[in-house]
Each structure stands twice: as structure tokens, then as C-alpha cells.
Amino acid sequence: MTGFDTRAIHAGSKGNNPSNSLNPPIFQTSTFVFNNIDHANKVMSFESDDYVYTRGNNPTLRLFENRMAELEHGAGAVAFASGMAAISSVIFSLLKPADTIIVHKTLYGSSYSVVTELLPKYNVNYKIADLTNIDELENAIDESVKVIYFETPSNPDLSIIDIKTVSEIAKSKGIKVVVDNTFASPYFQNPLLLGADVVVHSATKYICGHGDVVGGVAIAKDLDYIHHLKFGYMCEFGGVMSPFNAWLLLRGLKTLGLRMRQHEKNAIEVAEFLKNHSRIDSVMYPGLSDFKEHNIAKEQMNGFGAIISFEVKGGLDSAIKFVDSLKLAQLAVSLGDCETLVQLPAAITHRGYPREKLAEFGLTESMVRISVGLEDSKDIIEDLEQALKQ
Ligand SMILES: Cc1ncc(COP(=O)(O)O)c(C=O)c1O
């Protein structure tokens, strides 16, 4: 198999671009014309994989899906309008009333809301466990559990969950494992190779890399499941990606490896700087040798990514002063962009978590999350230093 950077640039495109164009066109069309009724019958019954309607399929989307499937070592992929469209569709596609889903205690805020607020309305139960503790996972499993869902590294406390061990336990009990691989990107981690059944991404983040697209994607090893997800859920819920966004994501993918290498290089320097700073209480970054799950990260990832969370001495007031004093780093949600972005998860992306439960979930009101960008590392560090002086 060719290397990651080669696949990120070429996978799926050979001989597929019309008029010998180097880059794929954007098929900006809602519908496709049938040659005659016989052709329509063949396409509608999946005897032919020609196109019908962009909510079901489109050549620009198909190229993006095929490329993502190759990068994640899956058999197929489904593109969605957003990461949340991918996550909610996958979760709903694998559960029915009276089933239970187990999720890790820290999750992106909207994923937490889907599990704790939407699923119970359809009589689907959930259990929250610390999945870094395998005993806790085993104790939570009963006959009703059908899905285990987690992010690794998790948002925002960077917990690392042992994908291989969780998948082995799940497989022996017929439970599906779904991993949100947004923080690592397919460059640093491939959960399907470690035994997971489905991988989801907010493509809005590193896959895009430029902060100009909202998109999502789900990848699986089982093509029948991909077909079921696409035509039973994506198509029916209707959260389809636009061809223009698929085209921008294909463009972003070409530099994914290059960007991830630089993101990580900068992040390691920033993490070391923070760790040694007298005004910082603690730093959460899987690449630090004293990080609690550093060894598992080393084993299952090819790199540690570029998201760091940390505590400034002095609690919430100091954290607010620090964030408000930054000049280069910008206060914003999202991550994985060229720009360094900073935020306070408890006040912004994880606002939906009940306040009284923050500590239980490993979050504090003063936790700062930084998505280390691609600016010169010395400039990022100088900015952090001047803000810490405030
Ligand atoms: C880990 C993770 N998963 C999913 C999402 C949701 O993605 P989107 O905003 O593309 O719907 C986010 C958004 O920040 C995220 O951080």
C-alpha cells in the first residue's frame, strides 16, 4: 500500500477526473439524468452505481468518501453535512428502543446532548463510564448494551482510551465500537485497524484544516453497514454534505500529513513551555511522558496531535484574564485550523454539561483548551508568555 501522503493526494482519483483535469470538478448539480427507464431501474435497484440525486450520491462526494475510506483503512464511507450529522446518524443507526449505549465520561458537548437528551426520548438508555478504566467498562456491560462510543483523545481532557482492549471486550459480546477520531485525524490514528467498527470525524477540523467548511464523515469496515447508514439514515435524515464542501475537503486532505506534522511539532514545544511555566498548574497533553495515558497513546497513535488543555494558577479569574490577554491566539470554538485557537470548554463548547457534574467528568470551569496552529512556534509561545504575565 502507498504511504499516507500519497493516498491523501491520489486515492480514488486515478482515471476518474473528466477531461484529464488534474483536480476533480465540483459536480454542482442536485440531480442526474437517466438514459431511459431501464437505466433508471438499474440505478434505483443498485445494479448500477450511476447517480440519481445528490442527497444520495454525487461524484465529488463519492471521491471524498472513497479517499476517506482509504485513509482510515475502511471499506466505505458516508459524507455528512457536519460532524454532528455523522455522529447522530451513526448512533441512531445502531440502536433501538430498550438498547443501551455506553459512553466515555468526557465527550464533545453536542455528542453528550445527543446521548443524554435525545436518546432517552426514544427509550434508548445510556451509561456513562470512565473508559480509561477497563474494570469500569466491564462492570457497565449488560445484555442491553449494543454500542460503546468514545473520543480518543477526548475533548477536552485528552483522555486516551485503549481502542484495542475495548474492541476485544465489545466483540466478544456482540457490541459495536464507534470512535470519534477528530482530534487525532487519520494521520495519527486509525481505530478500524485496532478493532473499532465505525470511525466518525468532524471533518470541519483537521481534515479541512482551514476553518472554512463544516462537514462530517463516518467510515466502516462493513460495506453493508455503510449502505445501510447512507440510504437508511443519511439520506432520510437528510444531513448531506454539499459538493462544494466535499471539494474543499479533498483539497484540505492533500496537505493533511504535512499539516499534522507541523501542528504536532509546534504542540510539543508549547506543551513543554506550559509544563515548565511557574504560572501553570497542570498540562494535559498525551505527548508528555508524565501524562496519565502516555503509554497507551504511544502504542495506538503515530503521533500525539496538537490539542492541549491546561490549568492556569489562580482558577477561573486568572484563566479569563489569560485568555482575554492573548493577542495572536484567538478566542474561538473549533480546532484543527491553521490559526491557534483558545477557549474555556466549560463556558463554551461543553456548556451543556450540568455544572454540578463538571468535576465528575474531569472538567473544571477554569480549564483552558488550546488548538495549536501552524504559526511560528516562537510567536505562539511569546503570545502565551505575555498573556501569562498578565
Ligand atoms: C471531538 C468532536 N466531535 C464532533 C464535533 C462536532 O463536529 P461538527 O461541529 O462538525 O458538527 C466536534 C466539534 O467541535 C468535536 O470537537
PDBQT file of the ligand as one rigid body, heavy atoms in Angstrom, charges set to zero:
ROOT
HETATM    1  C1  LIG A 401     -14.488  15.736  19.028  1.00  0.00    +0.000 C 
HETATM    2  C2  LIG A 401     -15.592  16.394  18.257  1.00  0.00    +0.000 A 
HETATM    3  N1  LIG A 401     -16.520  15.636  17.659  1.00  0.00    +0.000 NA
HETATM    4  C3  LIG A 401     -17.530  16.185  16.952  1.00  0.00    +0.000 A 
HETATM    5  C4  LIG A 401     -17.675  17.544  16.825  1.00  0.00    +0.000 A 
HETATM    6  C5  LIG A 401     -18.836  18.100  16.057  1.00  0.00    +0.000 C 
HETATM    7  O1  LIG A 401     -18.447  18.435  14.775  1.00  0.00    +0.000 OA
HETATM    8  P1  LIG A 401     -19.220  19.497  13.834  1.00  0.00    +0.000 P 
HETATM    9  O2  LIG A 401     -19.060  20.824  14.502  1.00  0.00    +0.000 OA
HETATM   10  O3  LIG A 401     -18.526  19.377  12.530  1.00  0.00    +0.000 OA
HETATM   11  O4  LIG A 401     -20.646  19.082  13.781  1.00  0.00    +0.000 OA
HETATM   12  C6  LIG A 401     -16.719  18.375  17.432  1.00  0.00    +0.000 A 
HETATM   13  C7  LIG A 401     -16.836  19.838  17.290  1.00  0.00    +0.000 C 
HETATM   14  O5  LIG A 401     -16.101  20.590  17.895  1.00  0.00    +0.000 OA
HETATM   15  C8  LIG A 401     -15.660  17.783  18.161  1.00  0.00    +0.000 A 
HETATM   16  O6  LIG A 401     -14.720  18.530  18.778  1.00  0.00    +0.000 OA
ENDROOT
TORSDOF 0
